[in-house]
Amino acid sequence: MKVLCRKIISPSGKNLGENSPWLKLGNEYIVLAIMLVENTGMQIYIQTEDHDEPHFFNLAGFEFINRIIPSLWVTRITEANGRKVITMLPASWDYDNFFEDMENQNLKAIELFNKEVEQMYREDKL
């Protein structure tokens, strides 16, 4: 799954203009995960221009180029702060606190992340 950056929008929906240390207008990004939070909107998890660090971004700033769901993805339905959350992500990332573990540089999470990202990039080239 791949997107093209059309606008740089914060997770809260604010237009950040044309300059960002994380994204470049016109660049393509592989979607690593998708999160839909009830009454909030959809966010995509991509590697950024800032040292390839992954982060969630508001989908409204992107256009899908390829909508093929990676073969190893699963769908997880949870609840957070009284809202339903639907997440599509690689099966090996489907555990509580994976994204927090990534933010905290947890070695297990980083190893799982690298393995799955490599697979997604390989599938994208097919």
Secondary structure, 3 states (H helix, E strand, C coil): CEEEECCCECCCCCECCCCCCCCCCCCEEECCEEEEECCCEEEEEEECCCCCCEEEEEHHHEEEEECCCCCCEEEEEEEECCEEEEEEEEHHHCCCCHHHHHHCCCHHHHHHHHHHHHHHHHHHHC
